Amino acid sequence: MRAVDVIDKKRRGEALAEEELRFLIEGYVAGRIPDYQMSAFLMAVVWRGMTREETLVLTRLLADSGERLDLSGIPGVKVDKHSTGGVGDKATLVVLPLVASIGVPVIKMSGRGLGHTGGTIDKLESIPGFRTDLSVAELVAQVRQVGIALGGQTADLAPADKKLYALRDVTGTVESLPLIASSVMSKKLAGGADAIVLDVKVGDGAFMKSRSDARRLARLMVEIGEAAGRRTVAVLSNMDQPLGCAIGNALEVAEAIRVLSGEGPFDLAEIALALAEEMTVLAGVAATREEARRMLRQSVAEGRALETLRRWIAAQGGDPAVVDDPSRLPQAPVQMPYLPKKAGFVAKLSALAFGLAAMRLGAGRETKEEAIDPSVGIVLHAKVGDRVQTHRPMFTVHARTGEDALRCIQELEAAIQISDDPVEAPPLILARIDRSEALPYADLMDAAREARDRAYVPYSGFAVGAALELADGRMVTGANVENASYGLTNCAERSAVFRAVAEGGPGTKPEIRAVAVIADSPEPVSPCGACRQVLAEFCSPDTPVYLGNLQGDVRETTVGALLPGAFTDAQMANVRRQDKEA
């Protein structure tokens, strides 16, 4: 077997067998396959995608490339939590002691941040004396003693993924759903947990900008977890503005302490509760999410959650006195408030802009070698929907120098929008996805819905979106495009098919595995006769077709059922033969 042949096969859009993927991964880790060939393979995946079967195999190979933690010696169901990351996301600092306080054993491997603010490790190390360089044996022993432990990711945990991600980071191949999902889930599977809760961030300050892409990623990760025998649930949460009010490592620790004491910002408390209740149910400590929420709130009210945080900090060498006196955390020498130029209602707080501004203050790092200043950051005093006045600070910058603080304020003024009219606060939880949500047509329908938003329909106002799933796992979308000369209008289904042809190889016919169509209609929308004939040209009669509307109604049919007795290429060949004979 040669790497170039495997790369060429994926470049042509064909699915790879398990032995071919194993040859690539094991060869790359062993140094037999060079960076330039693996880079070519990764780019082929970005362009051609992967089937679900390929993604499941890749995840397992990455997880098996190093050690898998054995947590069987810890009693109870071990539940891991993962966030795809966002600005001000300190939910782990709240969730872990919260669930541990009601009897859910928690052991977690975390990493440092790159960009925006620091990672969970950076935040915890802002606590004086806190150690994260624990061995697996130390982590397991600590969970037995205090019910909770968190350490840095060991180099032996999914080393193939670590090597692959470093290559993806410098070759423009990060943005691929199969590669993202396999990277995240390989580390979760190697981490040894029995169940997994995923917090998939969506919006301006998140890696996934659109809700449909986030849903597809979440569904894929849930499917990977379930296929590996791990109960897996994903929560989609809003990241169009920073989570909570604090952005910066020590500032975020102080805010987490406030939430565990029953105070703190509502949005952070709500997200933390949503994730904690999922973990509690998966661990079998509560039968329903409602019961779990009652237990978690009672733990906060009785001070057990805060006490668990104290014990956790002390167990890992940190100063537990910070829980009662957060002023013992690192403090920035300069604290400069920003007064808004006009009164009104906060309409926008760009999460990405605030995250980048905090990074430039020193709260995050652009390269892995950079040191983080745990004291600096930004504290918001108003969120989207809140009323602001010109004599009250809208946020405060915590900086090393006055010049740094002033530059930060000037940078952030452009990231803020204030409206004269009241603004509704955005939703926090956008969706919840578990194994029952992984419907065969869900991803396709999401893609069709997003395509519908791009329709050009100035005459009818009737927007339609369509999505095709190709044999290589890619999705191709189309929308209806109208014209003043009505006969030149093109429907969404044909737009998608023609795009699939145009994006394929020279003279190749796309292999379509499924079709979805959606419109704002009382009943699930149905293709016109011309679209049915075009679909019959490029699909087999048994190709599934999912017809839907914006209300969520879906009707499943097939291409053959839509156009029985379709004029096919076989019939055309027969006509040509008869003409030739004549």
ABEGO torsion letter per residue (X at the ends): XBAAAAAAAAAAGBBBBAAAAAAAAAAAAAGABBAAAAAAAAAAAAAAEBBAAAAAAAAAAAAAABBBBBAAABBEBBBBBBBAEBBGBAAAAAAAAAAAAAGBBBBBBBBBBBEEBBBAAAAAAABBGBBABBBAAAAAAAAAAAGBBBBBBBAABGAAAAAAAAAAAAAGAABBAAAAAAAAAAAAAAAGBABBBBBBBBEAABABABAAAAAAAAAAAAAAAAAAGBBBBBBBBBAABBBEABBEAAAAAAAAAAAAAGBEBAAAAAAAAAAAAAAAAAAGABABAAAAAAAAAAAAAAGAAAAAAAAAAAAAGBBAAAAABAAABBBBABBBBBBBABBEBBABBBAAAAAAAAAAAGABBABAABBBBAABEBBBABBBGBBBBAABBABBBBBABAAAAAAAAAAAAAABBBBABBBBBBBABABBBBAAABBAAAAAAAAAAAAAAABBBAAAGBBBBBBBBBAAGBBBBBBBBBBABAAABBBAAAAAAAAAAAABBBGBBBBBABBBBBBBBABBBBBBAAAAAAAAAABBAABBBBBBBAAGBBBBBBAAAABBGBBBAAAAAAAAAAAAAX
